[in-house]
Amino acid sequence: RLFVVRKRVMASRPRVEEVTDEEEEEDRIPTVPATKKTEEAEDEEEAGKQIPVNNGGHTDHYVWTQTLSDVVVEIAVPQGTRGRDVTVDIESKRLRAGLKGRPPIVDAELTRAVLPDDCLWSVEDQNKIIITLLKAKSMEWWKAVCVGDPEINTKKIEPENSKLGDLDPETRSTVEKMMFDQRQREMGLPTSDELQKQEMLKKFMKSHPEMDFSQAKFT
């Protein structure tokens, strides 16, 4: 058995206490770095989400796709449906759509805001309603169209490189950064922001050689 000497506060003499096998085992248990816990939590959060198809997904009532600027929702309806048979109501944070005289097929809060005046809808092939929602914030990927619907794994989104040339320089730079960060995360490597922080830290350490960073922890 292992014995250690522990001093008690206000005691005149040290007291010898026996360390049990359980206490000794607890001392040996290694701590898990916070970064590893964070990565595992993120992986668990993404588990079970849909793999994006055309950057979108599907529900029991519709399928959807997206670009950085808009979301397209496709709702199947009976063959022979015409525009006069359809009702669509688009608000900044809500979507209602279906056939007149029947309960709406979709009636839910949107996960992100849209610009109602710039949204469009039509009936194609007399069997589907096509709704185009213009995003209020155009530089973000949606995980789902409506609150409560299945989400996609936005880390798996792959923007089409061929369309980058159509973007203005600022937007293209933002998209390329997002794509780079996505690839880095998939490989378990630091993102552009993390690389920038590391570079700043290196410069700071170089400028202050008198400081000891051996025990420092950075997040």
Backbone hydrogen bonds, N-H to C=O, Kabsch-Sander energy under -0.5 kcal/mol:
donor,donor_aa,acceptor,acceptor_aa,energy
2,L,19,V,-0.5
4,V,17,E,-1.4
6,R,4,V,-0.6
6,R,15,R,-1.8
11,A,8,R,-1.7
15,R,6,R,-2.0
17,E,4,V,-1.4
17,E,15,R,-0.6
19,V,2,L,-1.5
20,T,18,E,-0.6
24,E,20,T,-2.2
25,E,21,D,-2.1
26,E,22,E,-2.1
27,D,23,E,-1.7
28,R,24,E,-0.8
28,R,25,E,-0.6
29,I,25,E,-0.8
29,I,26,E,-0.8
37,K,33,P,-1.8
38,T,34,A,-2.4
39,E,35,T,-2.3
40,E,36,K,-2.4
41,A,37,K,-2.4
42,E,38,T,-2.3
43,D,39,E,-2.4
44,E,40,E,-2.3
45,E,41,A,-2.1
46,E,42,E,-2.1
47,A,43,D,-1.2
49,K,46,E,-1.7
50,Q,151,E,-2.5
53,V,56,G,-2.0
56,G,53,V,-1.5
57,G,64,W,-0.7
59,T,62,Y,-3.0
63,V,74,E,-2.0
64,W,57,G,-2.7
65,T,72,V,-2.1
66,Q,54,N,-1.5
67,T,70,D,-2.6
71,V,133,L,-2.7
72,V,65,T,-2.4
73,V,71,V,-0.5
73,V,131,I,-3.1
74,E,63,V,-3.0
75,I,73,V,-0.5
75,I,129,I,-2.6
76,A,74,E,-0.5
77,V,127,N,-2.5
80,G,126,Q,-1.4
81,T,78,P,-1.4
81,T,126,Q,-1.9
85,D,82,R,-1.7
86,V,83,G,-1.4
87,T,98,G,-2.4
89,D,96,R,-3.0
91,E,89,D,-0.5
91,E,94,R,-2.9
94,R,91,E,-0.6
95,L,108,A,-2.4
96,R,89,D,-2.4
97,A,106,V,-2.5
98,G,87,T,-1.8
100,K,85,D,-2.6
102,R,99,L,-1.7
105,I,97,A,-1.6
106,V,97,A,-2.3
108,A,95,L,-2.0
110,L,93,K,-2.1
111,T,145,V,-2.4
114,V,92,S,-1.9
115,L,134,L,-2.3
118,D,115,L,-1.8
119,C,116,P,-1.3
120,L,132,T,-1.9
122,S,130,I,-2.0
124,E,122,S,-0.5
124,E,128,K,-2.6
127,N,124,E,-2.0
128,K,124,E,-1.1
129,I,75,I,-2.9
130,I,122,S,-3.1
130,I,128,K,-0.5
131,I,73,V,-2.9
131,I,129,I,-0.6
132,T,120,L,-3.2
132,T,130,I,-0.5
133,L,71,V,-3.5
133,L,131,I,-0.6
134,L,132,T,-0.5
135,K,69,S,-2.2
135,K,133,L,-0.6
136,A,113,A,-2.2
137,K,113,A,-0.5
138,S,136,A,-0.6
140,E,68,L,-0.5
140,E,137,K,-0.5
147,V,109,E,-3.0
149,D,146,C,-1.9
152,I,143,K,-2.4
153,N,50,Q,-2.7
154,T,152,I,-1.1
156,K,153,N,-2.1
157,I,154,T,-1.2
161,N,159,P,-0.5
163,K,160,E,-1.4
164,L,161,N,-1.6
165,G,161,N,-0.5
166,D,163,K,-1.3
167,L,164,L,-1.7
172,R,168,D,-3.0
173,S,169,P,-2.3
174,T,170,E,-1.8
175,V,171,T,-2.5
176,E,172,R,-2.7
177,K,173,S,-1.8
178,M,174,T,-2.1
179,M,175,V,-2.4
180,F,176,E,-2.3
181,D,177,K,-2.7
182,Q,178,M,-2.1
183,R,179,M,-2.1
184,Q,180,F,-2.4
185,R,181,D,-2.4
186,E,182,Q,-2.0
187,M,183,R,-1.4
188,G,185,R,-1.2
189,L,184,Q,-3.4
195,L,191,T,-2.7
196,Q,192,S,-2.0
197,K,193,D,-2.0
198,Q,194,E,-2.3
199,E,195,L,-2.2
200,M,196,Q,-2.2
201,L,197,K,-2.3
202,K,198,Q,-2.3
203,K,199,E,-2.1
204,F,200,M,-2.1
205,M,201,L,-2.7
206,K,202,K,-2.2
207,S,203,K,-1.8
208,H,204,F,-0.9
211,M,208,H,-1.6
213,F,211,M,-0.7
216,A,213,F,-1.2
